[in-house]
Amino acid sequence: MEQFFDDNGNVLSNGYLQFFQNESAVPEPTYNDPDENVGSLNPDNVPLDGSGRLTLNVYGSVLYTVKKF
């Protein structure tokens, strides 16, 4: 599973990701299943665990811009 890091190369421990329409600031929903039937529980902030990895599956069929915090 992919691991996320901050801009200094440190593990992004307990951080979160936000998903936007590509190259915009317009939020774009993500899904918990590949058929895009179940929306993410917290679409604004997709959490990372203490190792900087996603705590749940994230799916979407559009091109996203992802910001990490």
Rosetta blueprint (number, residue, H / E / L):
1 M L
2 E L
3 Q E
4 F L
5 F E
6 D L
7 D L
8 N L
9 G L
10 N L
11 V E
12 L L
13 S L
14 N L
15 G L
16 Y E
17 L E
18 Q E
19 F E
20 F E
21 Q E
22 N L
23 E L
24 S L
25 A L
26 V L
27 P E
28 E L
29 P L
30 T L
31 Y E
32 N L
33 D L
34 P L
35 D L
36 E L
37 N L
38 V L
39 G E
40 S L
41 L L
42 N L
43 P L
44 D L
45 N L
46 V E
47 P E
48 L E
49 D L
50 G L
51 S L
52 G L
53 R E
54 L E
55 T L
56 L L
57 N L
58 V L
59 Y E
60 G L
61 S L
62 V L
63 L L
64 Y E
65 T E
66 V E
67 K E
68 K E
69 F L
